Amino acid sequence: MKTATNPILEEKQHLRTKCLVYTRVMGYHRPVESFNIGKKGEHKQRTHFNEEKC
């Protein structure tokens, strides 16, 4: 895990909590943290849809 270099982040570290990221896989939602190494790598390479640009 990277350490915070931003003074504001360091000051508020005690207020931070873990965030779960979910993605839709095969018709249902799953947390990304439960993916195996290969699936996590695939998730990082995905292109995300931005509705405003379309």
N, C-alpha and C positions, 0 to 999 in steps of 0.2 A: 504494500500500500504506500502511495506517495505521501510525503509529509506536506502540510500546508505551508506555503511560503508567503501567502497574503496575510498581512497583519490583522485584517478584519476577520478572516477565517480562523486564525489562531485564537483571537479574542473570544469568538463565539463557538469554539470547538465543543464545549460542554452542552450546547443547545442542539447540536447536530444529531440526526438519527439515520439509520440505514434505510435506503430507499429500494424497494423491490421493483424491478422493471419486468413487465409482462409483454409477451408478444403472441400473436396468433399463429398457431402451428396446426396444420391439418384440421382446421375448423373449430379449434378450441384454444383458449388462452392458457399459457404456461409461463411460470417465472423463468427468466433467462438464467438465473443462477443455478437452476437444476439441469441445464444443458451439459452435455459432455464437451470435452475440449474442442473437438471438430465442429460441433454445432455452434459453440460460442464464437469461433473464428468466422464461421459462415454468417452469423448474425452481425458481426462487426463490419462485414463487407457489403451488407445490403444497402440499397439506395432507398431513402425514405421519401415518400410521397408528400408534396407540399401543395395543398389545394389552392392556395392564393396565386401560385405561379401558372396554373393551368387555365 
